[in-house]
Amino acid sequence: MSDRDDLIRTAIGRLLSEKTGAAVISMRECIAELLARTGAVLDENLQDLLLEMAEVRGMIFTLDL
């Protein structure tokens, strides 16, 4: 795994931790925050990783892309 991937995974983990307790999380807002924090480019892999990590934590997303 590259340093960039580690940075993105860490940023997603922090973002989801900050949103713990929220009933529903906005995909659009989360993606915007991740892009701002990491400088990553929005692609399908980023969305999939975000959804996967949220699912593991039992979180629900509003798919408002």
N, C-alpha and C positions, 0 to 999 in steps of 0.2 A: 504494500500500500504506500502511495506517495505521501510526501509531507502535505500536499494540497488536500488530499483525501482525508488525512488526519485532521487538518484544520476545519474542513467542512463537517466532519463527524462531530468534532468537539463543539463547533458552533451550533449544530442542530441539537446536541445534548443540552447545552446551556439554554437555548431558546425554549425547548420543551420543558425544562426544569422551571423556567420562569413562568410558564403557563400552567403549571400543575394546579389543579383545582378548577380550571375553566371547564364548563360543560361542553362547549364546542369551540374549536379553533379555526380561524380563517386561513385557508391555504394561501390566498393572495397575500395577506399580511405577513404570514410566516416566510413565504418566498422572498418578499421585498426585504424583510429584515435580514434574512440569510445573505442575500446578494449584497446588501450594504455592509454587513459584518465581514464577509469573506472576499468580496470581489469576484465571486464565482459567476459563471455564466449559467443562465437557466437552461436546463436540458431535462430530458426525461429521466435520466439517472438521478438527478438531484431531487426531483419530485418523488421518485420511487423510494429513495433513501429516507426522505422526510416522512413519507407515509409508513414505511416499514418501522422506523424508530418510534413513531407515535403509536402505532398499533401494539408494539411490544409493551409500551407504557399504559395501554388501555385508553388512549385518547382518541377522540373523534374529530375529524376534520369536516368543515364545510368546503366542498369542492367548488369554490367561487373564483376559479381562475378566469 
